[in-house]
Amino acid sequence: MTILTFANSKGGVGKSTLCALVASELASASSNIHIIDADRQLSCFQWVNRCRQAGTLPKSITASRAATQQELVDAISQTGEGITLIDVQGSMNELLTAAVVASDLTIVPAKANVMEMFETVKLFEWARNLKRAPLRLVLNRVEGIDLNTKAFQDAIELIRAHKLPALPTFIRARKVYEQFCLNSGTLEILSQDPSKADQVKKARANIVQLLNDITEAIKADELPAVESQRVRR
C-alpha cells in the first residue's frame, strides 16, 4: 500500500482539490484508491458523495472520514492494498502527525507568495521534530502571469533560503479544476465538451507530471534507508 498525505498548516491553499485531482487521475491506472478525509470541512468526502450521486465516480475510488488520531490509524489499517490519500486539516496537531508519519510522502501545496511561504516554512520546521517526515512542497494555483512577478521570485528565494524540498512541477490555476470539483469524477468527463478538450488535456498532463514527481520522490526517500541497511550488515 502507498500512502500520500496532502497537508498544510493553514487552509485555502487548494490541498483538497489537489487530493481529489490526484485520486481521479490515479483511478484510471489503479483498482483501489481510498481517500481518508481528516479535514473538518470534509471537502474530499463530500466531493466523492456528489460524484457518486451524479454517476461520475470511478469505481476504484472510495472514501471514509477520520476526526481523531485513532480513527485515522484505524482507517489506514482497513484500506488494504492500493493507494491511500489522506486530506488533513490545516493545523499542526496529533492528527497531522499521525498522517505524516504513516505516509510514504506528504505533499504540501502552497501558493507562491511570501505570506504563504512563511507559513509553509513553519510546517517544515515543525516536521523536523518528527521521527519520520518525508515532505515535499508543491507550488499550487500558479497563474501564468505569476512567473514574471517580484512576488513569485521572492517566494522562490524563500524556498531556496530555507532549503525546502520541492517537487519540480507546479500546478497551474485552471478553470476546469473548479468545474471538476462540482461532481465530475474525472477530468476526462469534462473533455466531452469540445470547447474544454484542450484545457482538459493540459490539466491532465499537469497532474500526470506531478504524479511522476511523486513517484521519483518516494524512490529517492527509500534509497537512504536501503543503503543504511547495507552498511549495518
C-alpha positions as a Markdown table, in Angstrom:
| # | Residue | x | y | z |
|---|---|---|---|---|
| 1 | Met | 0.0 | 0.0 | 0.0 |
| 2 | Thr | 1.2 | 3.5 | -0.9 |
| 3 | Ile | 0.1 | 6.4 | 1.4 |
| 4 | Leu | 0.1 | 10.0 | 0.3 |
| 5 | Thr | -0.9 | 12.9 | 2.6 |
| 6 | Phe | -2.0 | 16.3 | 1.5 |
| 7 | Ala | -1.3 | 18.9 | 4.2 |
| 8 | Asn | -0.5 | 22.4 | 5.1 |
| 9 | Ser | -0.5 | 24.4 | 8.4 |
| 10 | Lys | -3.4 | 26.6 | 7.0 |
| 11 | Gly | -6.4 | 26.3 | 4.8 |
| 12 | Gly | -7.2 | 27.9 | 1.5 |
| 13 | Val | -4.1 | 26.5 | -0.3 |
| 14 | Gly | -6.1 | 24.1 | -2.6 |
| 15 | Lys | -4.9 | 20.8 | -0.9 |
| 16 | Ser | -8.4 | 19.1 | -1.0 |
| 17 | Thr | -8.8 | 20.0 | -4.7 |
| 18 | Leu | -5.4 | 18.6 | -5.4 |
| 19 | Cys | -6.1 | 15.5 | -3.5 |
| 20 | Ala | -9.3 | 14.8 | -5.5 |
| 21 | Leu | -7.5 | 15.5 | -8.8 |
| 22 | Val | -4.7 | 13.1 | -7.9 |
| 23 | Ala | -7.3 | 10.5 | -6.9 |
| 24 | Ser | -9.2 | 10.8 | -10.1 |
| 25 | Glu | -6.1 | 10.5 | -12.3 |
| 26 | Leu | -4.8 | 7.5 | -10.3 |
| 27 | Ala | -8.2 | 5.9 | -10.7 |
| 28 | Ser | -7.6 | 5.2 | -14.4 |
| 29 | Ala | -4.5 | 3.1 | -13.6 |
| 30 | Ser | -5.2 | 1.5 | -10.2 |
| 31 | Ser | -8.0 | -0.7 | -8.9 |
| 32 | Asn | -8.1 | 0.7 | -5.4 |
| 33 | Ile | -7.9 | 4.4 | -4.5 |
| 34 | His | -9.1 | 5.2 | -1.0 |
| 35 | Ile | -9.4 | 8.8 | 0.3 |
| 36 | Ile | -9.4 | 9.3 | 4.1 |
| 37 | Asp | -10.8 | 12.8 | 4.8 |
| 38 | Ala | -9.4 | 14.0 | 8.1 |
| 39 | Asp | -10.2 | 17.7 | 7.4 |
| 40 | Arg | -13.2 | 19.1 | 9.4 |
| 41 | Gln | -14.6 | 20.6 | 6.2 |
| 42 | Leu | -14.8 | 17.2 | 4.6 |
| 43 | Ser | -14.3 | 18.6 | 1.1 |
| 44 | Cys | -13.0 | 15.4 | -0.4 |
| 45 | Phe | -15.6 | 13.2 | 1.3 |
| 46 | Gln | -18.4 | 15.4 | 0.0 |
| 47 | Trp | -16.9 | 15.5 | -3.5 |
| 48 | Val | -16.9 | 11.7 | -3.5 |
| 49 | Asn | -20.6 | 11.7 | -2.5 |
| 50 | Arg | -21.5 | 14.3 | -5.1 |
| 51 | Cys | -19.8 | 12.3 | -7.8 |
| 52 | Arg | -21.4 | 9.1 | -6.7 |
| 53 | Gln | -24.9 | 10.7 | -6.8 |
| 54 | Ala | -24.1 | 12.1 | -10.3 |
| 55 | Gly | -22.9 | 8.7 | -11.5 |
| 56 | Thr | -19.4 | 10.0 | -12.4 |
| 57 | Leu | -17.3 | 8.5 | -9.6 |
| 58 | Pro | -14.8 | 6.0 | -10.8 |
| 59 | Lys | -15.5 | 2.5 | -9.3 |
| 60 | Ser | -11.9 | 2.3 | -7.9 |
| 61 | Ile | -12.4 | 5.4 | -5.6 |
| 62 | Thr | -13.8 | 5.0 | -2.1 |
| 63 | Ala | -13.7 | 7.4 | 0.8 |
| 64 | Ser | -14.0 | 7.5 | 4.6 |
| 65 | Arg | -13.8 | 10.1 | 7.4 |
| 66 | Ala | -11.4 | 10.4 | 10.4 |
| 67 | Ala | -11.9 | 13.0 | 13.1 |
| 68 | Thr | -9.4 | 11.8 | 15.6 |
| 69 | Gln | -5.9 | 10.3 | 15.6 |
| 70 | Gln | -7.2 | 6.8 | 16.5 |
| 71 | Glu | -9.9 | 7.0 | 13.8 |
| 72 | Leu | -7.2 | 7.9 | 11.2 |
| 73 | Val | -5.0 | 5.0 | 12.4 |
| 74 | Asp | -7.9 | 2.6 | 12.2 |
| 75 | Ala | -8.9 | 3.9 | 8.7 |
| 76 | Ile | -5.4 | 3.4 | 7.4 |
| 77 | Ser | -5.3 | -0.2 | 8.7 |
| 78 | Gln | -8.5 | -1.0 | 7.0 |
| 79 | Thr | -7.7 | 0.3 | 3.5 |
| 80 | Gly | -5.8 | -2.8 | 2.3 |
| 81 | Glu | -3.8 | -2.9 | -1.0 |
| 82 | Gly | -3.8 | 0.1 | -3.4 |
| 83 | Ile | -3.2 | 3.8 | -2.8 |
| 84 | Thr | -4.5 | 5.7 | 0.1 |
| 85 | Leu | -4.7 | 9.5 | 0.0 |
| 86 | Ile | -5.2 | 11.5 | 3.3 |
| 87 | Asp | -6.5 | 15.0 | 3.3 |
| 88 | Val | -5.6 | 16.6 | 6.7 |
| 89 | Gln | -7.0 | 19.9 | 8.1 |
| 90 | Gly | -4.8 | 22.9 | 8.2 |
| 91 | Ser | -3.5 | 22.6 | 11.7 |
| 92 | Met | -0.3 | 21.2 | 13.2 |
| 93 | Asn | -1.7 | 18.7 | 15.7 |
| 94 | Glu | -1.7 | 15.0 | 16.6 |
| 95 | Leu | -3.9 | 14.2 | 13.6 |
| 96 | Leu | -1.4 | 15.7 | 11.2 |
| 97 | Thr | 1.5 | 14.0 | 13.0 |
| 98 | Ala | -0.2 | 10.6 | 12.6 |
| 99 | Ala | -0.8 | 11.2 | 8.9 |
| 100 | Val | 2.7 | 12.4 | 8.1 |
| 101 | Val | 4.4 | 9.6 | 10.0 |
| 102 | Ala | 2.3 | 7.0 | 8.3 |
| 103 | Ser | 2.8 | 8.3 | 4.8 |
| 104 | Asp | 5.3 | 7.4 | 2.1 |
| 105 | Leu | 5.2 | 11.1 | 1.1 |
| 106 | Thr | 3.4 | 14.2 | 2.3 |
| 107 | Ile | 2.5 | 16.8 | -0.3 |
| 108 | Val | 2.5 | 20.3 | 0.9 |
| 109 | Pro | 0.6 | 22.6 | -1.5 |
| 110 | Ala | 1.2 | 26.3 | -1.2 |
| 111 | Lys | 0.6 | 29.4 | -3.1 |
| 112 | Ala | 3.7 | 31.2 | -4.5 |
| 113 | Asn | 3.7 | 34.3 | -2.3 |
| 114 | Val | 5.7 | 35.4 | 0.7 |
| 115 | Met | 3.0 | 35.1 | 3.3 |
| 116 | Glu | 2.1 | 31.6 | 2.2 |
| 117 | Met | 5.8 | 30.6 | 2.2 |
| 118 | Phe | 6.5 | 31.8 | 5.7 |
| 119 | Glu | 3.6 | 29.7 | 6.9 |
| 120 | Thr | 4.9 | 26.7 | 4.9 |
| 121 | Val | 8.4 | 27.2 | 6.4 |
| 122 | Lys | 6.8 | 26.8 | 9.9 |
| 123 | Leu | 5.3 | 23.4 | 8.8 |
| 124 | Phe | 8.6 | 22.1 | 7.6 |
| 125 | Glu | 10.4 | 23.2 | 10.7 |
| 126 | Trp | 7.7 | 21.5 | 12.8 |
| 127 | Ala | 8.1 | 18.3 | 10.8 |
| 128 | Arg | 11.9 | 18.2 | 11.5 |
| 129 | Asn | 11.0 | 17.2 | 15.1 |
| 130 | Leu | 9.1 | 14.1 | 13.9 |
| 131 | Lys | 10.8 | 10.7 | 13.7 |
| 132 | Arg | 9.8 | 10.3 | 10.1 |
| 133 | Ala | 8.5 | 13.1 | 7.9 |
| 134 | Pro | 9.1 | 12.9 | 4.1 |
| 135 | Leu | 7.6 | 16.2 | 3.0 |
| 136 | Arg | 7.6 | 17.9 | -0.4 |
| 137 | Leu | 6.4 | 21.3 | -1.3 |
| 138 | Val | 4.2 | 21.8 | -4.4 |
| 139 | Leu | 3.5 | 25.3 | -5.7 |
| 140 | Asn | -0.2 | 25.4 | -6.3 |
| 141 | Arg | -2.7 | 27.5 | -8.2 |
| 142 | Val | 0.1 | 29.3 | -10.1 |
| 143 | Glu | -1.2 | 31.8 | -12.7 |
| 144 | Gly | 0.7 | 32.2 | -15.9 |
| 145 | Ile | 1.4 | 35.9 | -15.1 |
| 146 | Asp | 2.9 | 35.0 | -11.7 |
| 147 | Leu | 6.1 | 33.6 | -13.1 |
| 148 | Asn | 7.4 | 37.1 | -14.0 |
| 149 | Thr | 6.4 | 38.9 | -10.8 |
| 150 | Lys | 8.6 | 40.0 | -8.0 |
| 151 | Ala | 6.2 | 38.3 | -5.5 |
| 152 | Phe | 6.8 | 34.9 | -7.2 |
| 153 | Gln | 10.6 | 35.4 | -7.3 |
| 154 | Asp | 10.5 | 36.4 | -3.6 |
| 155 | Ala | 8.7 | 33.2 | -2.8 |
| 156 | Ile | 11.2 | 31.1 | -4.7 |
| 157 | Glu | 14.1 | 32.8 | -2.8 |
| 158 | Leu | 12.4 | 31.9 | 0.5 |
| 159 | Ile | 12.2 | 28.3 | -0.7 |
| 160 | Arg | 15.9 | 28.3 | -1.5 |
| 161 | Ala | 16.9 | 30.2 | 1.6 |
| 162 | His | 15.2 | 27.6 | 3.9 |
| 163 | Lys | 16.2 | 24.7 | 1.7 |
| 164 | Leu | 12.6 | 23.4 | 1.4 |
| 165 | Pro | 12.4 | 20.2 | -0.6 |
| 166 | Ala | 10.1 | 21.0 | -3.5 |
| 167 | Leu | 8.8 | 19.0 | -6.4 |
| 168 | Pro | 9.8 | 20.4 | -9.8 |
| 169 | Thr | 6.2 | 20.5 | -11.2 |
| 170 | Phe | 3.9 | 23.3 | -10.0 |
| 171 | Ile | 0.1 | 23.2 | -10.5 |
| 172 | Arg | -1.4 | 25.9 | -12.7 |
| 173 | Ala | -4.6 | 27.7 | -11.8 |
| 174 | Arg | -7.2 | 26.3 | -14.2 |
| 175 | Lys | -11.0 | 26.9 | -14.5 |
| 176 | Val | -11.5 | 23.3 | -15.3 |
| 177 | Tyr | -10.4 | 22.4 | -11.8 |
| 178 | Glu | -13.2 | 24.5 | -10.4 |
| 179 | Gln | -15.7 | 22.6 | -12.6 |
| 180 | Phe | -14.2 | 19.3 | -11.7 |
| 181 | Cys | -14.8 | 20.0 | -8.0 |
| 182 | Leu | -18.6 | 20.1 | -8.5 |
| 183 | Asn | -19.3 | 16.5 | -9.4 |
| 184 | Ser | -17.0 | 15.4 | -12.3 |
| 185 | Gly | -15.4 | 12.2 | -11.2 |
| 186 | Thr | -12.6 | 12.7 | -13.7 |
| 187 | Leu | -11.2 | 15.5 | -15.7 |
| 188 | Glu | -11.8 | 13.3 | -18.8 |
| 189 | Ile | -15.5 | 13.7 | -18.3 |
| 190 | Leu | -15.2 | 17.4 | -18.9 |
| 191 | Ser | -13.4 | 16.8 | -22.2 |
| 192 | Gln | -16.7 | 15.6 | -23.6 |
| 193 | Asp | -17.4 | 19.3 | -24.1 |
| 194 | Pro | -15.3 | 20.1 | -27.3 |
| 195 | Ser | -14.7 | 23.7 | -26.1 |
| 196 | Lys | -12.9 | 22.3 | -23.0 |
| 197 | Ala | -11.0 | 19.4 | -24.6 |
| 198 | Asp | -7.7 | 21.4 | -25.0 |
| 199 | Gln | -7.9 | 22.8 | -21.4 |
| 200 | Val | -8.5 | 19.3 | -20.0 |
| 201 | Lys | -5.6 | 17.8 | -22.0 |
| 202 | Lys | -3.2 | 20.4 | -20.4 |
| 203 | Ala | -4.8 | 20.0 | -17.0 |
| 204 | Arg | -4.4 | 16.2 | -17.0 |
| 205 | Ala | -0.8 | 16.5 | -18.3 |
| 206 | Asn | -0.1 | 18.8 | -15.3 |
| 207 | Ile | -1.4 | 16.3 | -12.8 |
| 208 | Val | 0.5 | 13.4 | -14.5 |
| 209 | Gln | 3.7 | 15.4 | -14.3 |
| 210 | Leu | 3.1 | 15.8 | -10.6 |
| 211 | Leu | 2.4 | 12.1 | -10.1 |
| 212 | Asn | 5.8 | 11.3 | -11.9 |
| 213 | Asp | 7.5 | 13.7 | -9.4 |
| 214 | Ile | 5.8 | 12.0 | -6.5 |
| 215 | Thr | 6.9 | 8.6 | -7.7 |
| 216 | Glu | 10.5 | 9.8 | -8.0 |
| 217 | Ala | 10.4 | 11.4 | -4.6 |
| 218 | Ile | 9.2 | 8.2 | -2.9 |
| 219 | Lys | 12.0 | 6.3 | -4.6 |
| 220 | Ala | 14.6 | 8.8 | -3.5 |
| 221 | Asp | 13.4 | 8.7 | 0.1 |
| 222 | Glu | 13.7 | 4.9 | 0.1 |
| 223 | Leu | 17.3 | 4.9 | -1.1 |
| 224 | Pro | 19.0 | 6.1 | 2.1 |
| 225 | Ala | 17.1 | 3.5 | 4.2 |
| 226 | Val | 18.3 | 0.7 | 1.9 |
| 227 | Glu | 21.9 | 2.0 | 1.9 |
| 228 | Ser | 21.9 | 2.3 | 5.7 |
| 229 | Gln | 20.7 | -1.3 | 6.0 |
| 230 | Arg | 23.6 | -2.5 | 3.8 |
| 231 | Val | 26.1 | -0.6 | 6.0 |
| 232 | Arg | 24.7 | -2.2 | 9.2 |
| 233 | Arg | 25.2 | -5.7 | 7.6 |
